[in-house]
Amino acid sequence: MADRGAPAYPVRGSNPELDIVVGSFETDGTGAPVNTVGVGWSISAPSTGVYTVTLRRSCTSLITMATLADSTTNANDTVRTGDENAGTGSTAATFTITTASAAGTDANLDGPRVSFVAYMISSDSVR
């Protein structure tokens, strides 16, 4: 019997031209995210409240989404994805995740977990 407590990575779609990358990190009130979970990606923090996720390869199309855990100190804090770049050749796909305070200003929130999923499509035939 499989160990249900063990993470199953990588997550794969039923179509071989679809690769699904999932991950999460905790914001720490500073520019550097902590407690990252998942494989096939890395993260940097180029500016306040903005995190750049770099995936392991390029693709034809990239679709992303992110959520913010309910454990935020303010229920009106938000998260959004943007700047999706499928990359080309040896240049890996990237996208940004931005966290914002209740006032709508990009902010390094202190403590909530950000979870994301990225759908990497390798062919125009599945778009």
N, C-alpha and C positions, 0 to 999 in steps of 0.2 A: 504494500500500500504506500502511496506517495506521502511524503511529509507535507501536510497542508500548511505548516508554518513557514516553510522555505519559500522564498520569492522565486517566481518562474520568469526568468529573463533569457533571451529577449522576448518581448511580446511580438507575435507575428500575426499578420492578417491572413485571411484565407486565400488571397490573391498573392502570388509570389512577387508581384511588382509593387506591393504595398508593404511598407515597413512601418511599424508603430513603435515610437519611442516614448516611454513614460518616465517621469521623474518628479522629484520634489526637493525643496530646500526650505530652510528656515531663515527668515530675515532676522537680522541681529541688531537693528538700530544703527548699523554702520554700513559701509559699502560692501562688506564681504559677507556673502551668504554662508551659512553653516549647516551641518547635519544633512548633507545631500544624500539622496537615495535614488538609485536607478543606474543603468549602464547605457553606454552609447552616446554620451553627451558630456560637455564640460560647461562651466559657467564663469563669467566675469562680471564685474560691476563698474562700467565706464563712467557713470554719473549718478547723482542722487536719485534713488528709487528706480533706477533702470538696470536691468540685468540682461546680458547677452548670453543666450544659450547657443553653443556651437555643437552641431550634430557630427557624427563620424564620417559622413560622406555627402556628396551632392545628390540631387534628385531632379526630376522633371518639374514636380509641383510640391508645394509644402502647405499644409493646413495645420494650424495650431490653435490651442485653447488653453486657458489656465483658470484655476479657482483659488480663492483665498480661504483658509480655514476659518471657522466661526470663532476661533479663540482670539480674535483681534480685540484690542482694548476699546475700539470704537466700531460699532456695527456699520458705520457709513464708510469705512476704509474700502478701497477698491483695488482691483488688479485687472490688467488688460494685456493682450499680446499685440504685437505689431512688427513692422519692418521685416516681414518674412522674405528671406532670400534663399532660393533653392540651390544656390552655388552653381559652379560649372567645373567639369573635369575634376581636378584634384582639390579645388576649393570647396570646402564643406558648407553645407546649408546652415543658416543661422536665423534666429528670430529674437526679438526682444520681449521681455516681460517687464511691465512697469507697475509699481505699487504706488498708490496715492492715498493721502490722508483724507479725512472726512471733508476737508475744505476743497478737495479736488486737486491739490498740489502734489506733484511727484514727491515722494518722501521715502526715506529708509525706515520702514515700520519696524517696531521692536517686538519680535517674537512670533508673528503668525507664520504658518506653513503655507507655502505656495506649491501647488501641484499642477502639473501640466501634462498634455499629451500632444505629440507631433505626428502627423500622418505624412510620411514621405512616399510620394508616388514616383515610380521609376519609368513610367511610360505614358505617352499621350493617350494610349488606348484605354486607360482606366479612368481618365478624367471625366 
